[in-house]
Every structure is written in structure tokens, then in C-alpha cells.
Amino acid sequence: MDAALSDGDFARAANGRPYRIGGTEELFQRAAIRLTVPAGRFCYDAPLGSRLFLLTGEEPDAGAAALALAQEAVRAVPGVTALRAEYLPGAQRRVKIALGCGGKEKEIEVKL
């Protein structure tokens, strides 16, 4: 069981206290952490994270490159796979990733 996170902080229940999550929701959260943290930036666990930040949008198929990098990042989370990825260009470059786990899907967006 993990504490639920929201916008970089603990998510809070109606009583104002952090609450715990488990099962598929916990696995999706672990995958989201791995996707949003740039690889090598967490000194206590250097392999944690993704290399999505390396995407420039100039790749021949940025969506396929994003999917490969997302799959690489979530490989360490049991039961979670990156199903689809879409590179979103613009002033704030982003990648939209669809994750699958236990027959459920969740979409997350990663700012680059």
C-alpha cells in the first residue's frame, strides 16, 4: 500500500488526512512516478525514471519513440504496460501515455 499522490503532494481525504491506495491504482501511481521523473535524477535510485525528457519532437516518429521510452520506464512495475503514446508539441512539450493493468486503462500526461 502506498499513500495516494496528487499534483506532487499527498492526496487528502475529506478529513484532510492522506489516504492509502492499493491494487491497480497503486501500480498505476508507481508507473506514473517512473514516467514523470527524469532517469538518473533521483540519487537514491538512479535507474528510477524515464528518458522521455530526451524527446525533441524532431524524431521521425515521435509517438513511437515516446512509446518505446515509456515501455522501458514501466518495465519495472509488475503488471503495467504502456499501450500507446502520443507526442504533443507546443510551448510546453508533453507526452500522453495510455497505461494498462489488470484489464483497466489509465491515461497520464507527462510534461517534458
N, C-alpha and C positions, 0 to 999 in steps of 0.2 A: 504494500500500500504506500502511496505517495501523497503528499499534500498537493491539492489542486493549485495550479498556477493560472494567472490571468494578467496579461499586459506586464509581464516581468515581475510580478509580485504574487503573494499568496492570494488565491481567490477566497472570498469570505462568504460564510453562510448568513442567513437572516439575523442571527445573533451577533454578527460581527467577528466571529472566530473563523480561522482557517478550517477547512474540512478535507477529509481524505477521499481519494478515489482509488479504484482498483479495476481489475479485469481489462477489458478492451480500452476503456477510457484512459487508464494508466499507461498502457502500451502506446496509444496514440500520442499522449503527452511526452513520453520518452523519445519517440521518433521526432516530434516537433522540436524538442530541445536539440537533438542531434542535427537537425536541418538548419536551425537558426544560428547556432554557434559556429563561427568560422573555425575550421580544423586548425589545431595547434595553438589556439588562443587560451585554452584552459590549462594552466600549468600543472594541475594535479592529475590530469588525464589527457595528455597530448593528443592521442588518437580520437578523442571525442570531437564531434563536429562534422561539418561538411566542407567541401571545396566549392560550393555553389558561388561563393564570392569571387571566384576566378572567371566567371562568365562575363563576357563583354557585350554579347549580342551580335558580335561580328562573326560568330561561328556559322558554318554553312547551314546547320540545322540546330539552332539554339535550344529548341524544345527537346530534341533527342539528347543533346549534351546535358541539359538540365536533368532529364530523367535518369541518365546514367550516373550522374553525380549524386542524385537523391537516393537511388538504389544502393549505391556504395555506402552512403551515410547511415541508412536504416538497417543495413545488413546485420548489425549487432543487436537489434531489437527483435526478439523471437516472435514470429508470427506476423510481423508487419512487413508489408511490401509497398514500394512506390509503384503505383499503377500508371499514372500519367503525369506529365509536367508540361507547363506552358510558360515560356519566357515572355514577360511583359515589359517592353521597352518604355522609355519615357524619362522624365526628370528624376524620378525615383524608380530605378530598375527593380523589378520583382520577379519572382517565380511562383506560379500557382501549382501546387502539387496535390494530387489525389492519392491518399493512403488507403490501403485495405488491410483488414484484420478481422478474422473470425466471421466473415460474411458481411461485415459492415465497412462503410467507406466514410472517410473524413477528408475534407479539403482544407489545406492551410496555405497561407501566402507568406513567403519569405522575402524580406527586403534585402537587397544586395548592397 
